[in-house]
Amino acid sequence: MSEKKQEIITFKVDGALWEALRSIPNRSEFIRGAILTALEGACPLCQGAGTISVAQRKHWESFTKTHAIEECDDCHAIHLVCSEQRKGARGKKTARRRQ
């Protein structure tokens, strides 16, 4: 069996964050879990950067010709919807196109 090599990462925190983390029994496990959770929620297009490249923008503009960003009337989550699906569900969702 091969062992996975582990790496050590260190980072600085301010006093308030240190005080909040200090009482956690296994800080390493807690921080690993928080990072994994944050990575799972990262935008698949920008991968958490918050911006997209010029090339990604061209793909996005092409994609939005057949898709829309909509807000769910029930849970208010913003999500992508295919134009064909939107035609069948007209009136159920409020379209909010963003580009």
LOLUMPA-566837 format. One record per atom (N, C-alpha, C): x, y, z; atom name; chain; residue in three letters. Coordinates in Angstrom, 3 decimals. Each point is the difference from the previous one (the first is absolute). Example, Ala and Ser with C-alpha at 12.3 -4.5 7.8 and 13.67 -1.06 7.14 Angstrom:
BEGIN
{{13.190,-5.690,7.800},"N","A","Ala"} {{-0.890,1.190,0.000},"CA","A","Ala"} {{0.900,1.200,0.000},"C","A","Ala"} {{-0.350,1.050,-0.720},"N","A","Ser"} {{0.820,1.190,0.060},"CA","A","Ser"} {{-0.770,1.090,0.730},"C","A","Ser"} 
END
This chain:
BEGIN
{{0.828,-1.177,0.000},"N","A","Met"} {{-0.828,1.177,0.000},"CA","A","Met"} {{0.876,1.245,0.000},"C","A","Met"} {{-0.371,0.971,-0.818},"N","A","Ser"} {{0.778,1.233,-0.014},"CA","A","Ser"} {{-0.620,1.020,0.939},"C","A","Ser"} {{0.844,0.655,0.749},"N","A","Glu"} {{-0.471,1.035,0.911},"CA","A","Glu"} {{-0.087,1.318,-0.734},"C","A","Glu"} {{-1.028,0.769,0.287},"N","A","Lys"} {{-0.104,1.333,-0.576},"CA","A","Lys"} {{0.939,0.919,0.754},"C","A","Lys"} {{0.794,0.719,-0.749},"N","A","Lys"} {{0.908,0.957,0.623},"CA","A","Lys"} {{-0.802,1.204,0.476},"C","A","Lys"} {{0.228,0.405,1.229},"N","A","Gln"} {{-0.689,1.161,0.536},"CA","A","Gln"} {{0.924,1.194,-0.041},"C","A","Gln"} {{-0.582,1.156,-0.263},"N","A","Glu"} {{0.741,1.258,-0.024},"CA","A","Glu"} {{-0.459,0.854,1.170},"C","A","Glu"} {{0.862,0.850,0.459},"N","A","Ile"} {{-0.333,0.932,1.071},"CA","A","Ile"} {{-0.141,1.391,-0.606},"C","A","Ile"} {{-1.116,0.645,0.323},"N","A","Ile"} {{-0.255,1.362,-0.453},"CA","A","Ile"} {{-0.191,0.857,1.241},"C","A","Ile"} {{0.627,1.144,0.014},"N","A","Thr"} {{-0.178,0.923,1.123},"CA","A","Thr"} {{-0.557,1.316,-0.541},"C","A","Thr"} {{-0.698,0.706,0.854},"N","A","Phe"} {{-0.515,1.310,-0.400},"CA","A","Phe"} {{-0.151,0.862,1.236},"C","A","Phe"} {{0.017,1.297,-0.204},"N","A","Lys"} {{-0.132,0.954,1.095},"CA","A","Lys"} {{-1.468,0.318,0.225},"C","A","Lys"} {{-0.346,0.244,1.259},"N","A","Val"} {{-1.352,0.412,0.355},"CA","A","Val"} {{0.093,1.193,0.942},"C","A","Val"} {{-1.051,0.800,0.010},"N","A","Asp"} {{-0.009,1.126,0.940},"CA","A","Asp"} {{-0.411,-0.510,1.383},"C","A","Asp"} {{0.086,0.867,0.981},"N","A","Gly"} {{-0.287,-0.383,1.376},"CA","A","Gly"} {{-1.398,-0.538,0.219},"C","A","Gly"} {{-0.982,0.610,-0.661},"N","A","Ala"} {{-1.391,-0.435,0.183},"CA","A","Ala"} {{-0.212,-1.417,-0.535},"C","A","Ala"} {{0.584,-0.286,-1.154},"N","A","Leu"} {{-0.145,-1.347,-0.557},"CA","A","Leu"} {{0.748,-1.008,0.868},"C","A","Leu"} {{1.170,0.372,0.486},"N","A","Trp"} {{0.748,-0.893,0.879},"CA","A","Trp"} {{-0.806,-0.328,1.249},"C","A","Trp"} {{-0.637,1.001,0.577},"N","A","Glu"} {{-0.810,-0.231,1.197},"CA","A","Glu"} {{-1.156,-0.954,-0.308},"C","A","Glu"} {{-0.607,0.152,-1.177},"N","A","Ala"} {{-1.119,-0.869,-0.374},"CA","A","Ala"} {{0.479,-1.435,-0.222},"C","A","Ala"} {{1.185,-0.163,-0.567},"N","A","Leu"} {{0.524,-1.338,-0.305},"CA","A","Leu"} {{0.624,-0.687,1.215},"C","A","Leu"} {{0.452,0.780,0.930},"N","A","Arg"} {{0.758,-0.524,1.143},"CA","A","Arg"} {{-0.723,-1.085,0.786},"C","A","Arg"} {{-1.297,0.152,0.140},"N","A","Ser"} {{-0.749,-0.949,0.832},"CA","A","Ser"} {{-0.428,-1.262,-0.762},"C","A","Ser"} {{0.277,-0.068,-1.296},"N","A","Ile"} {{-0.377,-1.178,-0.776},"CA","A","Ile"} {{1.001,-1.117,0.278},"C","A","Ile"} {{-0.470,-1.178,0.442},"N","A","Pro"} {{0.900,-1.083,0.397},"CA","A","Pro"} {{0.943,-0.477,-1.117},"C","A","Pro"} {{-0.488,-0.181,-1.201},"N","A","Asn"} {{0.850,-0.470,-1.094},"CA","A","Asn"} {{-0.071,1.028,-1.123},"C","A","Asn"} {{0.803,1.055,0.136},"N","A","Arg"} {{-0.028,1.092,-0.981},"CA","A","Arg"} {{0.320,-0.479,-1.405},"C","A","Arg"} {{0.963,-0.896,-0.138},"N","A","Ser"} {{0.378,-0.478,-1.334},"CA","A","Ser"} {{-1.176,-0.658,-0.703},"C","A","Ser"} {{-0.702,-0.863,0.708},"N","A","Glu"} {{-1.160,-0.678,-0.585},"CA","A","Glu"} {{-1.087,1.010,-0.356},"C","A","Glu"} {{-0.233,0.952,0.893},"N","A","Phe"} {{-1.009,1.025,-0.228},"CA","A","Phe"} {{0.341,0.835,-1.235},"C","A","Phe"} {{1.243,0.433,-0.122},"N","A","Ile"} {{0.432,0.829,-1.130},"CA","A","Ile"} {{-0.063,-0.796,-1.300},"C","A","Ile"} {{0.437,-1.269,0.024},"N","A","Arg"} {{-0.107,-0.842,-1.199},"CA","A","Arg"} {{-1.449,-0.106,-0.459},"C","A","Arg"} {{-0.898,-0.250,0.939},"N","A","Gly"} {{-1.419,-0.111,-0.334},"CA","A","Gly"} {{-0.562,1.299,-0.566},"C","A","Gly"} {{0.388,1.124,0.589},"N","A","Ala"} {{-0.481,1.298,-0.478},"CA","A","Ala"} {{0.502,0.286,-1.412},"C","A","Ala"} {{1.248,-0.342,-0.268},"N","A","Ile"} {{0.563,0.226,-1.334},"CA","A","Ile"} {{-0.684,-0.897,-1.018},"C","A","Ile"} {{-0.198,-1.273,0.324},"N","A","Leu"} {{-0.676,-0.910,-0.929},"CA","A","Leu"} {{-1.430,0.456,-0.289},"C","A","Leu"} {{-0.702,0.469,1.013},"N","A","Thr"} {{-1.356,0.506,-0.181},"CA","A","Thr"} {{-0.002,1.230,-0.908},"C","A","Thr"} {{0.950,0.904,0.216},"N","A","Ala"} {{0.093,1.202,-0.839},"CA","A","Ala"} {{0.318,-0.367,-1.443},"C","A","Ala"} {{0.864,-0.971,-0.206},"N","A","Leu"} {{0.353,-0.405,-1.360},"CA","A","Leu"} {{-1.168,-0.638,-0.723},"C","A","Leu"} {{-0.841,-0.724,0.721},"N","A","Glu"} {{-1.189,-0.617,-0.607},"CA","A","Glu"} {{-0.984,1.056,-0.464},"C","A","Glu"} {{-0.012,1.160,0.651},"N","A","Gly"} {{-0.935,1.067,-0.340},"CA","A","Gly"} {{0.561,1.010,-0.984},"C","A","Gly"} {{1.203,-0.220,-0.483},"N","A","Ala"} {{0.610,0.953,-0.932},"CA","A","Ala"} {{-0.699,-0.047,-1.347},"C","A","Ala"} {{-0.093,1.127,-0.642},"N","A","Cys"} {{-0.604,0.101,-1.326},"CA","A","Cys"} {{0.773,-0.879,-0.978},"C","A","Cys"} {{-0.705,-0.859,-0.735},"N","A","Pro"} {{0.709,-0.878,-0.933},"CA","A","Pro"} {{0.627,0.744,-1.183},"C","A","Pro"} {{-0.490,1.186,-0.295},"N","A","Leu"} {{0.556,0.753,-1.120},"CA","A","Leu"} {{1.256,0.764,0.402},"C","A","Leu"} {{-0.075,0.796,1.057},"N","A","Cys"} {{1.173,0.781,0.418},"CA","A","Cys"} {{0.855,-0.742,1.019},"C","A","Cys"} {{-0.504,-1.124,0.500},"N","A","Gln"} {{0.677,-0.831,0.994},"CA","A","Gln"} {{0.343,0.786,1.260},"C","A","Gln"} {{-0.915,0.888,0.374},"N","A","Gly"} {{0.144,0.742,1.241},"CA","A","Gly"} {{0.773,1.294,-0.121},"C","A","Gly"} {{0.490,0.338,-1.182},"N","A","Ala"} {{0.791,1.220,-0.172},"CA","A","Ala"} {{-0.867,1.259,0.047},"C","A","Ala"} {{-1.264,-0.126,-0.365},"N","A","Gly"} {{-0.878,1.158,-0.001},"CA","A","Gly"} {{-0.016,0.750,-1.321},"C","A","Gly"} {{0.866,-0.373,-0.918},"N","A","Thr"} {{0.028,0.618,-1.326},"CA","A","Thr"} {{0.248,-1.085,-1.035},"C","A","Thr"} {{-0.350,0.293,-1.256},"N","A","Ile"} {{0.268,-0.949,-1.069},"CA","A","Ile"} {{0.925,0.648,-1.028},"C","A","Ile"} {{0.732,-0.832,-0.696},"N","A","Ser"} {{0.960,0.492,-0.994},"CA","A","Ser"} {{-0.740,0.437,-1.267},"C","A","Ser"} {{0.718,0.643,-0.890},"N","A","Val"} {{-0.572,0.425,-1.273},"CA","A","Val"} {{-0.511,-1.216,-0.773},"C","A","Val"} {{0.768,-1.079,-0.014},"N","A","Ala"} {{-0.411,-1.219,-0.704},"CA","A","Ala"} {{-1.255,-0.594,0.644},"C","A","Ala"} {{-0.055,-0.043,1.332},"N","A","Gln"} {{-1.175,-0.507,0.690},"CA","A","Gln"} {{-1.212,0.880,-0.291},"C","A","Gln"} {{0.216,1.295,-0.107},"N","A","Arg"} {{-1.097,0.940,-0.285},"CA","A","Arg"} {{-0.633,-0.311,-1.356},"C","A","Arg"} {{0.832,-0.323,-0.993},"N","A","Lys"} {{-0.522,-0.346,-1.324},"CA","A","Lys"} {{-0.865,-1.255,0.076},"C","A","Lys"} {{0.461,-0.999,0.739},"N","A","His"} {{-0.797,-1.224,0.174},"CA","A","His"} {{-1.299,0.310,0.739},"C","A","His"} {{0.091,0.845,1.020},"N","A","Trp"} {{-1.173,0.368,0.792},"CA","A","Trp"} {{-1.039,0.699,-0.874},"C","A","Trp"} {{0.451,0.927,-0.834},"N","A","Glu"} {{-0.927,0.729,-0.866},"CA","A","Glu"} {{-0.697,-0.948,-0.978},"C","A","Glu"} {{0.729,-0.978,-0.495},"N","A","Ser"} {{-0.591,-1.002,-0.881},"CA","A","Ser"} {{-1.029,-0.840,0.767},"C","A","Ser"} {{0.340,-0.390,1.206},"N","A","Phe"} {{-0.870,-0.820,0.840},"CA","A","Phe"} {{-1.298,0.727,0.331},"C","A","Phe"} {{0.084,1.303,0.270},"N","A","Thr"} {{-1.188,0.743,0.417},"CA","A","Thr"} {{-0.975,0.253,-1.147},"C","A","Thr"} {{0.395,-0.340,-1.220},"N","A","Lys"} {{-0.945,0.108,-1.118},"CA","A","Lys"} {{-1.092,-1.058,0.113},"C","A","Lys"} {{0.302,-1.110,0.644},"N","A","Thr"} {{-0.972,-1.084,0.144},"CA","A","Thr"} {{-0.338,-0.310,1.456},"C","A","Thr"} {{0.522,0.788,0.912},"N","A","His"} {{-0.244,-0.217,1.427},"CA","A","His"} {{-0.229,1.345,0.684},"C","A","His"} {{-0.630,-0.046,1.142},"N","A","Ala"} {{-0.250,1.208,0.783},"CA","A","Ala"} {{0.312,-0.260,1.459},"C","A","Ala"} {{0.264,1.066,0.712},"N","A","Ile"} {{0.153,-0.068,1.454},"CA","A","Ile"} {{-1.337,0.428,0.582},"C","A","Ile"} {{-0.554,-0.855,0.849},"N","A","Glu"} {{-1.314,0.282,0.564},"CA","A","Glu"} {{0.011,-0.136,1.512},"C","A","Glu"} {{-0.941,0.652,0.633},"N","A","Glu"} {{-0.198,-0.146,1.439},"CA","A","Glu"} {{-1.212,-0.882,0.231},"C","A","Glu"} {{0.158,-1.011,0.826},"N","A","Cys"} {{-1.101,-0.890,0.337},"CA","A","Cys"} {{-1.006,0.752,0.877},"C","A","Cys"} {{-1.264,-0.089,-0.364},"N","A","Asp"} {{-1.046,0.658,0.780},"CA","A","Asp"} {{-0.163,-0.626,1.382},"C","A","Asp"} {{0.348,-1.279,0.133},"N","A","Asp"} {{-0.179,-0.701,1.275},"CA","A","Asp"} {{1.139,0.269,0.983},"C","A","Asp"} {{1.242,-0.292,-0.438},"N","A","Cys"} {{1.133,0.104,0.940},"CA","A","Cys"} {{0.885,1.213,-0.267},"C","A","Cys"} {{-0.247,0.716,-1.093},"N","A","His"} {{0.734,1.203,-0.400},"CA","A","His"} {{1.457,-0.252,-0.378},"C","A","His"} {{0.348,-1.262,-0.250},"N","A","Ala"} {{1.347,-0.323,-0.466},"CA","A","Ala"} {{0.130,0.444,-1.456},"C","A","Ala"} {{1.151,0.526,-0.341},"N","A","Ile"} {{0.299,0.378,-1.373},"CA","A","Ile"} {{0.574,-1.242,-0.675},"C","A","Ile"} {{-0.521,-0.332,-1.204},"N","A","His"} {{0.468,-1.195,-0.683},"CA","A","His"} {{-0.093,0.177,-1.506},"C","A","His"} {{0.685,-0.874,-0.739},"N","A","Leu"} {{-0.014,0.027,-1.458},"CA","A","Leu"} {{-1.135,-0.862,-0.515},"C","A","Leu"} {{-0.671,0.470,-1.042},"N","A","Val"} {{-1.102,-0.737,-0.589},"CA","A","Val"} {{0.153,0.025,-1.516},"C","A","Val"} {{-0.173,-1.156,-0.617},"N","A","Cys"} {{0.018,-0.120,-1.450},"CA","A","Cys"} {{-1.245,0.688,-0.566},"C","A","Cys"} {{0.141,0.717,-1.110},"N","A","Ser"} {{-1.135,0.709,-0.602},"CA","A","Ser"} {{-1.152,-0.934,-0.327},"C","A","Ser"} {{0.300,-1.229,-0.419},"N","A","Glu"} {{-1.057,-0.967,-0.319},"CA","A","Glu"} {{-0.800,-0.356,1.247},"C","A","Glu"} {{0.673,-0.175,1.125},"N","A","Gln"} {{-0.701,-0.297,1.252},"CA","A","Gln"} {{-0.816,1.202,0.444},"C","A","Gln"} {{0.545,1.193,-0.227},"N","A","Arg"} {{-0.677,1.223,0.414},"CA","A","Arg"} {{-1.306,0.173,-0.762},"C","A","Arg"} {{-0.027,-0.391,-1.276},"N","A","Lys"} {{-1.223,0.122,-0.804},"CA","A","Lys"} {{-1.127,-0.824,0.612},"C","A","Lys"} {{0.323,-1.196,0.503},"N","A","Gly"} {{-0.999,-0.876,0.593},"CA","A","Gly"} {{-0.456,0.449,1.366},"C","A","Gly"} {{0.823,0.761,0.679},"N","A","Ala"} {{-0.315,0.422,1.362},"CA","A","Ala"} {{-0.295,1.495,0.069},"C","A","Ala"} {{-0.373,0.595,-1.112},"N","A","Arg"} {{-0.264,1.437,-0.054},"CA","A","Arg"} {{-1.008,0.398,1.068},"C","A","Arg"} {{0.314,1.050,0.717},"N","A","Gly"} {{-0.899,0.484,1.037},"CA","A","Gly"} {{0.337,-0.540,1.376},"C","A","Gly"} {{0.770,-1.080,0.078},"N","A","Lys"} {{0.339,-0.582,1.302},"CA","A","Lys"} {{1.215,0.690,0.617},"C","A","Lys"} {{0.887,0.480,-0.816},"N","A","Lys"} {{1.223,0.612,0.494},"CA","A","Lys"} {{0.119,1.425,-0.555},"C","A","Lys"} {{0.711,0.821,0.714},"N","A","Thr"} {{0.245,1.368,-0.453},"CA","A","Thr"} {{1.405,0.053,-0.594},"C","A","Thr"} {{0.099,0.260,-1.280},"N","A","Ala"} {{1.309,0.041,-0.670},"CA","A","Ala"} {{0.735,1.271,0.386},"C","A","Ala"} {{1.274,-0.163,0.297},"N","A","Arg"} {{0.883,1.127,0.258},"CA","A","Arg"} {{1.274,-0.264,-0.761},"C","A","Arg"} {{0.130,0.560,-1.159},"N","A","Arg"} {{1.170,-0.224,-0.839},"CA","A","Arg"} {{1.163,0.814,0.511},"C","A","Arg"} {{1.138,-0.640,0.212},"N","A","Arg"} {{1.216,0.677,0.454},"CA","A","Arg"} {{1.116,-0.311,-0.969},"C","A","Arg"} {{0.787,0.993,-0.305},"N","A","Gln"} {{1.167,-0.218,-0.873},"CA","A","Gln"} {{1.128,0.863,0.412},"C","A","Gln"} 
END
